[in-house]
Each structure stands twice: as C-alpha cells, then as structure tokens.
Amino acid sequence: MPPQLKISERHQVLLILAFSIVALAMAGWFLLWPQFKERKDAAIARETLKKSQYANDSVERLENLASREKANAGALNADWEAARRRLTSIPARPSPPSHIEYQVEYEAVKKQLTNKARTRNIALPAGLDINPAVTSSEILRERLNQLKTVEKLVDLVIDNRIIGISSIKTLPPVRHHGADLAPICEEYPVEVAFTTEFESLFYLFSSIFEDDRVFVFGKIRVTSDPREDEILHIKAVMSSLIFQ
C-alpha cells in the first residue's frame, strides 16, 4: 500500500491561502491590464494633442475647419468629374459586346469611313489594322475600344481636309493607375501616317480639344515634301482616353 501524504490542518490552511493569493493576483492582472493600457494610450493621445497645431482651438473653430475641408473635397471631386467627362474620348461600356455585335460594328465603321473618305477624295489604307483574334470578353472589349478609337481618329483627320492616310496601326492599350493602385483610365494609342498641308495640320491641332474628340499626342514627326514645300508628311501616335 503506497504511503499517504499527511498534511496537517495548519499546512492545509496555508496552502489554501497561498493559492488564493496567486489566483487573486492573476485575476487582478487580467482585469487591470486593459485599464492600464487604456490609460497609457490616453496619455499618449494627450501628449500628441498638446503638440498639435489645433491644440488651443475651440470646438467651434475645429467644426468650421472640418466643414471647410469637406467643402473643398466636394469641389475637388466635382472638378475631377468635369475633367474626366471632358477628356473622355470614348464612353465606357457597361458590359462587353458579343462577338457578332463586334463584327457587325467593325464592318459598319469600315464602310462608313470608306464612304466618307471617297466623297472627300481622300485615300485610305485597305484595312483598319485591328487584330481580329478574340479569346475572351476582355479582349473583345479592348478590340471594340480600338475600333472606336480608329473611327474617331480617322473621322477627325478626314474632317480637317488632309490629303491622304497611308497607314493606321493600333498599339496595345495602356492602363494608368493612381497612387493607391486603383485604375484611373485606359489609353488606346494608334499610330497613324498621313499627308496634309500646313493649314490643315493647324486645324487638326485645334480640333483635338473639341468635346468627344479629345486625343493625346504621344509622338509626332513632321517632314516636308521634297517636291512641294506646302505638303507635310505626318507620322504620329494619338491616343483616346477612357476613364473609369
């Protein structure tokens, strides 16, 4: 029979007392620690407030400042929305088109531009140089935006009495992001080469700022014709913008 541990009544009282003290100490620590931390955070906040430029301002003045900041933010948002609408060449579509809709629109745009150029006696390249390969709805959306960009650009150039367009080449779209990496806008560049006179080129530069016809020049190269001084050969990269 194993030996039994015998503890006197006095020792039992002492052990119970010791366990009680330890339990009270632990309970007090877990209960008081959040309060200690809260007091420490409050002290840090008070010290920070003392060093703030608004430490001695009244509540009324702080409310006025907050109201002014809110008004300024509203004005900035309104200015941004106005600029976004002004610079958007092509409205963003709420949903991507179907492949059939794209093909129908492609043929319609090609026919419309060809007929317009023919009535103005302006030469156009055979195709619109848009990659026909479509592998997803996102690619389809990009192709449609490229088509709309080419349509507006060629229409713009024709309206400014150029002599002829020798080449059109769509370039990959460029996405622009803000400081928070949120998308701001998409840029759809097109490389175009055409022949024109100096006066017509001046009108073209003026017309790219018209509503719904805004284009951004990425590159431009101007060379004069060796046989006729008034004739200019232009090679430029012009982009439409689509804001999110």
ROROGU-438073 format. One line per field, with one value per residue (C-alpha): x, z, y. Coordinates in steps of 0.25 Angstrom, whole numbers, plus 5000, padded with zeros to 4 digits. Each point is the difference from the previous one (the first is absolute). Example, Ala and Ser with C-alpha at 12.3 -4.5 7.8 and 13.67 -1.06 7.14 Angstrom:
2
xx	c(5049|5006)
zz	c(5031|4998)
yy	c(4982|5014)
This chain:
244
xx	c(5000|5007|5003|4989|5004|4996|4998|4996|4988|5010|5007|4987|4996|5013|4999|4986|5004|5012|4991|4990|5011|5005|4986|4996|5013|4998|4986|5004|5010|4991|4989|5009|5010|4989|4998|5015|5001|4988|5006|5014|4993|4992|5013|5007|4988|5000|5015|4997|4989|5008|5010|4990|4997|4986|5002|4995|4989|4986|4990|4992|5013|5003|4986|5002|5013|4994|4988|5010|5008|4987|4996|5014|4999|4987|5005|5012|4991|4991|5013|5005|4986|5000|5014|4997|4988|5007|5012|4993|5000|4992|4990|5002|4990|4992|5002|5009|4993|4998|5010|4989|4997|5015|5001|4987|5005|5014|4994|4991|5012|5008|4989|4997|5014|5003|4988|5003|5014|4996|4990|5012|5010|5009|5008|4998|5008|4993|4998|4998|5012|4992|5004|4988|5004|4990|5003|4992|4989|5011|5008|4987|4997|5014|4998|4987|5007|5011|4990|4993|5014|5003|4986|5001|5015|4998|4987|5007|5012|4990|4992|5013|5002|5012|5005|5001|5003|5011|4999|4993|5005|4994|5009|4998|4991|5007|4993|5003|4999|5000|5009|4990|5002|4985|4998|4998|4999|5003|5008|4998|5011|5000|5012|4995|5008|4993|5003|4995|5002|5005|4987|4992|5010|4998|4985|5002|5008|4989|4989|5006|4995|4985|4990|4999|5012|5012|5012|5014|5013|5010|5010|5000|5010|4998|5008|4998|4998|5013|4992|4989|5003|4986|4998|5003|5002|4995|5003|4993|4995|4987|4992|4986|4997|4990|4998|4995)
zz	c(5000|4996|5011|5001|5001|5013|5001|5013|5001|5002|4987|4992|5004|4996|4986|4998|5004|4990|4989|5003|4999|4987|4994|5005|4994|4986|5000|5004|4989|4989|5005|5002|4988|4989|5009|5002|4984|4998|5010|4993|4986|5005|5006|4986|4993|5010|4997|4985|5001|5008|4989|4989|4993|5004|5015|5004|4990|5005|4996|4991|4992|4998|4995|4990|4996|4998|4992|4991|4997|4997|4990|4994|4998|4993|4991|4996|4997|4991|4993|4998|4994|4991|4995|4999|4991|4992|4997|4997|4985|5001|5011|5008|4996|5012|4994|4989|4987|4993|4989|4990|5004|4999|4986|4996|5006|4993|4986|5003|5004|4988|4990|5007|4999|4986|4995|5007|4995|4986|5000|5004|4990|5012|4999|5011|5003|4996|5015|5014|5005|5012|5005|4997|5010|5012|5011|5012|5003|5005|4987|4992|5009|4996|4985|5000|5007|4990|4989|5006|5001|4986|4996|5007|4996|4985|5001|5006|4990|4988|5006|5000|4985|5000|4986|5004|5010|4997|5012|5013|5011|5013|5012|5013|5010|5012|5014|5010|5015|5012|5012|5007|4987|4997|4985|4995|4985|4987|4989|4986|4991|4984|4991|4988|4988|4991|4990|5002|4998|5011|5001|5002|5010|5008|5000|5004|5012|5004|4998|5010|5011|4996|5009|4997|4991|5009|4996|5007|4992|5004|4989|4987|4989|4989|4987|4988|4986|4991|4988|5006|5012|5005|5001|5013|5004|5014|5008|5014|5011|5005|5012|5004|5015|5008|5014|5011)
yy	c(5000|5013|5010|5011|5015|5005|5016|5006|5009|5012|4997|4998|5014|5006|4993|5004|5015|4999|4995|5011|5011|4995|4999|5014|5005|4994|5004|5014|5000|4996|5010|5012|4998|5005|5012|5003|4999|5009|5011|4999|5002|5012|5006|4998|5006|5012|5003|4999|5010|5009|5001|5001|5014|4999|4997|5014|5001|5001|4989|5010|5003|4986|4997|5012|4994|4986|5007|5007|4988|4992|5011|5001|4985|5001|5011|4991|4988|5009|5005|4986|4995|5012|4998|4985|5003|5010|4991|4987|4997|4987|4998|4987|4989|4994|4986|4994|4997|4986|4996|5001|5015|5003|4994|5008|5013|4997|4999|5012|5009|4996|5002|5014|5005|4995|5007|5013|4999|4998|5012|5008|4994|4995|4987|4990|4988|4987|4995|5006|4992|4994|4986|4991|4990|5000|4990|5006|5010|5010|4999|5002|5013|5005|4997|5008|5011|5000|5000|5012|5007|4997|5005|5013|5003|4997|5008|5012|4999|5000|5012|5008|4999|4991|4995|4985|4990|4990|4991|4997|4991|4997|4999|4992|5008|5006|5000|5012|4998|5010|5000|4990|4991|5002|5001|5014|4999|4992|5005|4995|5004|5000|5003|5007|5005|5011|5011|5014|5015|5009|5007|4987|4995|5013|4997|4985|5005|5009|4990|4989|5009|4999|4993|4985|5001|5002|4993|5000|5001|4990|5002|5008|5001|5010|5000|5009|4995|5002|5004|5009|5009|5001|4985|4993|4986|4996|4988|5001|4991|5006|4994|5000|4999|4992|5004|4990)
